[in-house]
Amino acid sequence: MMAASAGILTATSLVACHGEVACPAIAAAPFLTVHISADLAATLNSGSVTATACQDAGCHGGPLALADEQASGSASVPGKVGRIGMGSLRETPIDLTVSAQDLQGQHLGDYRLQFAPRISYPWGSSCPRVVTAEVSWDRSGLHPSMP
């Protein structure tokens, strides 16, 4: 299950996409990823975090299972990460609502963000695009994650 939420590749062979260009026959899993800063994660009742993401009139979400996120760069304490299975991701905006309780059971409110998924061509413009959706949540709120 954890492997599936980490962005599973569906195959590892190369296929010709357009003409003579060889493109990997892989696809990113359609997840919206929520990265939670270490300082905020330390104050959350991790079992209380819920998230709902709506795109093109379809909504997905519910309780957000959190996992430890690997520390990177100068961060010595890892934060948490949760993923919402979206079914599919498109270029259209996503409306995200996240809520949680602190360790004392106090509701922290609803955090909302509308953002556009990122489109990239990691294997070149002749190969299929990849649509990703990531946000960061810290004490100041939700923010689109930057590449």
C-alpha positions in Angstrom: 0.0 0.0 0.0 2.8 2.5 0.9 4.5 1.7 -2.4 1.3 2.6 -4.3 1.0 5.9 -2.6 4.6 6.9 -3.4 3.9 7.3 -7.1 4.2 3.9 -8.6 5.5 3.5 -12.0 3.3 1.2 -14.1 6.0 -0.2 -16.3 9.7 0.2 -16.9 10.1 -0.5 -20.6 10.6 2.0 -23.4 8.1 2.6 -26.1 8.1 4.8 -29.1 5.7 7.7 -28.6 6.2 10.0 -31.6 8.3 8.9 -34.5 11.8 7.7 -33.5 11.7 9.1 -29.9 11.8 6.4 -27.2 9.6 7.3 -24.2 9.4 5.4 -20.9 6.2 3.4 -20.6 5.5 4.7 -17.1 2.9 6.9 -15.5 2.8 8.8 -12.3 0.1 7.7 -9.9 -2.7 10.3 -9.6 -2.2 11.5 -6.1 -2.4 14.9 -4.5 0.5 15.0 -2.0 0.3 17.1 1.2 3.7 17.9 2.8 3.3 18.9 6.4 6.2 20.9 8.0 7.9 19.4 11.0 6.9 22.1 13.4 3.2 21.8 12.5 3.3 18.0 12.4 4.6 18.0 15.9 1.5 19.7 17.2 -1.1 17.7 15.2 -3.2 14.8 16.4 -2.2 12.7 13.4 -5.4 10.6 13.5 -7.5 13.7 13.2 -6.2 15.1 9.8 -8.8 15.1 7.0 -8.5 16.4 3.5 -10.9 16.8 0.6 -9.7 17.7 -2.9 -12.2 18.6 -5.6 -11.4 18.9 -9.3 -14.0 19.2 -12.2 -16.9 18.5 -9.8 -15.4 15.3 -8.5 -14.2 15.1 -4.9 -11.9 12.7 -3.2 -10.5 12.5 0.3 -11.4 11.7 3.9 -9.0 10.8 6.8 -5.4 11.5 5.7 -3.0 8.8 6.6 0.3 10.4 7.5 3.7 9.0 7.1 7.1 10.3 8.1 8.7 12.3 5.3 12.4 12.0 4.7 14.4 15.0 5.9 16.0 16.9 3.1 18.4 19.8 2.7 18.9 21.7 6.0 15.8 20.2 7.7 17.1 18.0 10.5 13.6 16.9 11.6 11.4 15.3 9.0 7.8 16.4 8.6 4.8 14.3 7.6 3.3 13.5 4.2 -0.2 12.4 3.2 -1.7 11.5 -0.1 -5.2 11.7 -1.6 -6.0 9.3 -4.4 -7.5 11.5 -7.1 -8.5 8.8 -9.7 -7.0 11.0 -12.3 -5.3 14.4 -12.4 -6.0 17.1 -15.0 -4.7 20.6 -15.7 -7.8 22.2 -14.1 -7.7 23.8 -10.7 -8.0 21.8 -7.5 -9.9 23.0 -4.5 -8.3 21.6 -1.3 -9.6 21.7 2.2 -7.6 20.3 5.1 -8.5 20.2 8.8 -7.1 18.7 12.0 -7.0 18.8 15.7 -4.0 19.6 17.9 -2.7 17.2 20.5 -5.2 18.6 23.1 -8.2 17.9 20.8 -8.7 21.6 19.8 -10.0 22.0 16.2 -7.5 24.0 14.2 -10.0 25.2 11.6 -10.3 24.5 7.9 -7.4 25.4 5.6 -8.4 26.0 2.0 -6.4 26.4 -1.2 -7.2 26.5 -4.9 -4.2 25.7 -7.0 -3.4 24.4 -10.5 -1.5 21.1 -10.8 1.9 21.2 -12.4 2.5 20.0 -15.9 6.0 18.7 -16.8 7.6 16.8 -19.6 10.4 14.9 -17.7 11.3 12.8 -20.8 11.1 15.6 -23.3 8.3 17.3 -25.2 7.9 14.4 -27.6 6.8 12.1 -24.7 3.6 12.2 -22.7 3.2 14.9 -20.1 3.1 14.3 -16.3 0.5 16.0 -14.1 1.4 16.4 -10.5 -0.3 18.0 -7.5 1.6 18.9 -4.4 1.0 21.3 -1.5 2.9 22.3 1.6 1.1 22.9 4.9 2.8 24.9 7.6 1.8 27.2 10.5 0.9 29.9 8.0 -1.5 27.7 5.9 -1.5 25.8 2.7 0.8 26.7 -0.2 1.3 25.2 -3.7 4.6 23.3 -3.6 7.3 24.7 -6.0 9.4 22.4 -8.2 
